[in-house]
Amino acid sequence: MKTPAPVQGLVIRYNYLWLEEARSGLTEGVKDRPCAIVIYVSRTGRASVVPITHSPPDLGQEDLSLEIPEEVCASIGLDQQTNWIRLDEMNSFDWPSELLRPRPDKPERCDYGMIPKEFYEQIRDHLVRLAEARRIARINRT
């Protein structure tokens, strides 16, 4: 599997560990999923990703997710179901990682493609607001 350069806005397939899974003692996520790289620090080689899910946000927590526009999903190869980016938690890890996973439809790749600049800026701005309010949980992984 070819490992791409870690670029902010790149969607990858990754073994995401949800906060509730980590709190219950798990060290690996129960499901591989698309995730968006939102931070990459070349000096340390650390990447941070947010998960993409089909589950809509819970009632009262709508401000913690963004629905991915249908045209963005199509352009990066996500399925046609409604996809959401969860922004209240993230995984941080050393790049590259054995936690990167091959795409089911293209096992030679772990990346889907780039989120368009305009939508990435919405994600970034939303993350900044949540970070300022201290509403983002970070799970550090190796």
Beta strands, then each sheet from edge to edge (+ up, - down):
strand 1: 10-15
strand 2: 32-41
strand 3: 46-53
strand 4: 65-67
strand 5: 84-86
strand 6: 89-94
strand 7: 111-114
strand 8: 137-140
sheet 1: 4+ 5- 3+ 2- 1+ 7-
sheet 2: 4+ 5- 3+ 6- 8-
end
